[in-house]
Amino acid sequence: MIPDSVHNELRALDIELTPEQLDQLARYLALVLDENTRTNLTAVREEDAAWRRLIIDSLTVLPGLDELDPGSSVIDVGSGAGLPGMPVAIARPSLKVTLLESTGKKAGFIQRAIDGLGLTNATVLQERAEAAGQSDAHRERYDACINRAVGPMNVLLEFALPLVAVGGRVLAMKGPKAEQELGEAGDALSILGAGELAVIDAYPDSFDNELVIVSIIKEVQTPAEYPRLPGVPKKQPL
């Protein structure tokens, strides 16, 4: 049973989903909460809170993706349990979603969830973001990069921008310190090819939720030396 609050919040956010998509989201959430009893996927364990913090939070990136053409490619960097990528793949079946996760157990869970839900537009990539960003198969191949809880902006940008094609965008889910993080990421923004940026409230004021979406358009190609070797971006942020 999907809580009534979920329907109300989706309406308030102007997010329209079919009954089949809502059922898939419910099934996915059940898989996450069940797996979480064995593998540490999320600190959220109560179902009603999980709908808000895992599913609906993830869907707040949709406005930044809805201008993409059908068949466009999206990569979720540091996907963890498949967030926000799995809810996005369910809600927007016209997009091709790659879920990048380096931890084997988490990547294995995502693959089982994709198989169990029968999703044909989602793919798991078990790889470090730094390695993917230097791979011909993934470097500057994506129309958008989405992510949540990956790290501070100056680190996240070195993971994300090399994967995005010029003209594409990064959509980062962030808390109330987003503006401060952007101020500290000035070098990363200029070095890695960032252009226009915006900080957008994820929820209307009535929700009393401080989640924001940081939207960054990629203006020029990322220099070949970025991302640096695995582990370096976190140890020596730009």
C-alpha positions in Angstrom: 0.0 0.0 0.0 1.4 3.3 -1.1 0.9 6.0 1.6 -1.6 8.8 0.8 1.2 11.3 1.6 3.1 10.0 -1.5 0.3 10.8 -3.8 -0.2 14.2 -2.2 3.5 15.1 -2.4 3.8 14.0 -6.1 0.8 16.2 -7.0 2.4 19.2 -5.1 5.5 18.6 -7.1 3.6 18.3 -10.4 5.1 14.8 -11.0 2.8 12.6 -12.9 3.3 8.8 -12.8 1.3 5.9 -14.0 -0.1 3.3 -11.6 2.4 0.9 -13.1 5.3 3.3 -12.3 4.1 3.8 -8.8 3.9 0.0 -8.4 7.5 -0.3 -9.7 8.7 2.3 -7.2 6.9 0.5 -4.4 8.5 -2.8 -5.4 11.9 -1.1 -5.7 11.6 0.5 -2.2 10.6 -2.9 -0.7 13.8 -4.4 -2.3 15.9 -1.6 -0.8 14.4 -2.0 2.7 14.7 -5.8 2.6 18.3 -5.7 1.4 19.1 -3.1 4.0 18.6 -5.7 6.7 21.7 -7.5 5.4 23.7 -4.8 3.6 24.2 -1.2 4.8 22.4 0.6 1.9 20.7 3.5 3.8 20.2 4.9 7.2 16.5 5.2 6.5 14.6 2.2 7.7 11.0 3.3 8.2 8.8 2.9 5.1 7.0 6.3 5.2 10.3 8.2 5.7 11.9 6.1 3.0 9.3 7.1 0.5 10.1 10.8 1.1 13.8 10.7 1.6 14.7 8.0 -1.0 12.0 8.0 -3.7 10.5 11.5 -3.7 13.8 13.2 -3.1 15.2 11.4 -6.1 12.3 12.4 -8.3 13.0 16.1 -7.6 15.8 16.0 -10.3 13.2 15.2 -13.0 12.5 18.9 -14.0 16.2 19.1 -14.9 15.9 16.1 -17.2 12.6 16.6 -18.8 14.0 18.8 -21.6 16.2 15.9 -22.7 15.2 14.1 -25.9 14.0 10.5 -25.8 17.0 8.1 -25.8 19.2 10.6 -24.0 21.8 9.1 -21.7 22.0 9.8 -17.9 24.6 8.6 -15.5 24.1 8.4 -11.7 27.5 8.7 -10.1 28.0 7.0 -6.7 24.6 5.3 -7.0 24.7 3.3 -3.8 21.4 1.6 -3.5 20.4 3.0 -6.9 19.5 6.5 -5.9 18.5 8.7 -7.6 19.0 6.6 -10.7 16.5 3.8 -10.2 13.5 6.1 -9.4 14.5 8.2 -12.4 14.7 5.2 -14.7 11.3 4.1 -13.5 9.7 7.5 -13.9 11.3 8.3 -17.3 11.6 5.1 -19.3 12.5 7.1 -22.4 15.9 7.9 -20.9 18.9 5.5 -20.8 20.2 5.5 -17.2 23.6 4.1 -16.2 24.1 3.5 -12.4 27.8 3.9 -11.6 28.7 2.2 -8.3 32.2 1.0 -7.3 31.2 -1.3 -4.4 30.5 -4.8 -5.5 27.7 -5.6 -3.0 25.8 -2.4 -3.9 26.3 -2.9 -7.6 25.1 -6.5 -7.3 22.0 -5.3 -5.5 21.2 -2.7 -8.2 21.5 -5.4 -10.9 19.2 -7.7 -9.0 16.7 -4.8 -8.6 16.9 -4.0 -12.4 16.3 -7.7 -13.2 13.5 -8.1 -10.7 11.7 -5.0 -12.0 12.3 -5.8 -15.6 13.8 -2.4 -16.4 15.2 -2.3 -19.9 16.5 1.3 -19.8 18.9 0.9 -16.8 22.4 -0.5 -16.7 24.9 -1.0 -13.8 28.5 0.1 -14.2 30.7 -1.3 -11.4 33.7 1.1 -11.6 35.4 4.0 -9.9 34.2 7.4 -11.2 37.8 8.4 -11.9 38.4 5.3 -14.1 35.1 5.8 -15.9 35.9 9.4 -16.6 39.1 8.4 -18.3 37.5 5.6 -20.3 36.7 6.2 -24.0 33.4 4.3 -23.4 32.2 6.8 -20.9 34.2 10.1 -21.0 31.9 12.9 -22.2 29.3 10.4 -23.4 26.4 11.4 -21.2 23.8 14.1 -21.6 23.3 14.5 -17.9 24.9 13.3 -14.6 22.8 13.0 -11.5 24.0 12.3 -8.0 23.3 12.6 -4.3 25.5 12.4 -1.2 28.7 11.9 -3.2 30.9 14.5 -1.5 31.7 18.2 -1.5 31.2 20.0 -4.8 34.9 20.4 -5.6 35.3 16.6 -5.4 32.0 15.7 -7.0 32.7 17.9 -10.0 35.9 16.1 -10.8 33.9 12.8 -10.8 30.9 14.2 -12.8 32.0 16.8 -15.4 34.4 14.5 -17.3 31.5 12.1 -17.9 29.2 14.8 -19.4 29.2 15.9 -23.0 29.7 19.6 -23.8 26.2 21.1 -23.5 25.1 18.5 -21.0 24.5 19.2 -17.4 25.2 18.0 -13.8 22.3 17.8 -11.4 23.6 17.4 -7.9 21.2 16.9 -4.9 22.5 19.1 -2.0 21.6 20.4 1.4 21.6 23.9 2.8 25.4 24.3 2.4 25.3 24.1 -1.4 26.1 27.8 -1.9 29.1 27.5 0.5 30.3 24.4 -1.3 30.0 26.2 -4.7 32.1 29.1 -3.3 34.8 26.7 -2.3 34.6 24.9 -5.7 35.5 27.9 -7.9 38.8 26.3 -9.1 37.0 23.1 -10.0 34.3 24.8 -11.9 36.7 26.8 -14.0 39.2 24.0 -14.6 36.7 21.2 -15.4 34.7 23.1 -18.0 31.6 24.3 -16.1 29.5 27.1 -17.5 26.1 28.4 -16.3 25.0 27.2 -12.9 21.9 27.6 -10.8 20.8 26.5 -7.3 17.1 25.5 -7.4 14.9 24.6 -4.5 13.9 21.0 -4.8 10.6 21.5 -2.9 8.0 24.3 -2.6 8.1 26.3 0.6 5.2 24.3 2.0 7.3 21.2 2.3 9.8 22.8 4.8 12.6 20.8 3.1 16.0 22.4 2.4 17.1 20.1 -0.4 18.3 21.9 -3.5 19.4 20.8 -6.9 22.6 22.4 -8.2 22.4 22.5 -12.0 25.7 23.0 -13.9 25.9 23.2 -17.7 29.1 21.9 -19.2 30.5 24.7 -21.4 33.8 23.3 -22.7 35.7 20.0 -22.7 37.3 18.8 -19.6 41.2 18.8 -19.8 42.6 15.4 -20.5 44.3 15.1 -17.2 41.0 15.1 -15.3 39.8 13.2 -13.5 43.0 12.3 -11.7 43.9 8.9 -10.5 41.5 7.0 -8.2 41.6 8.5 -4.7 43.4 11.7 -5.6 40.3 13.9 -6.0 39.2 13.2 -2.4 42.7 13.5 -1.0 43.7 16.7 -2.9 40.4 18.5 -4.0 40.8 21.1 -6.6 
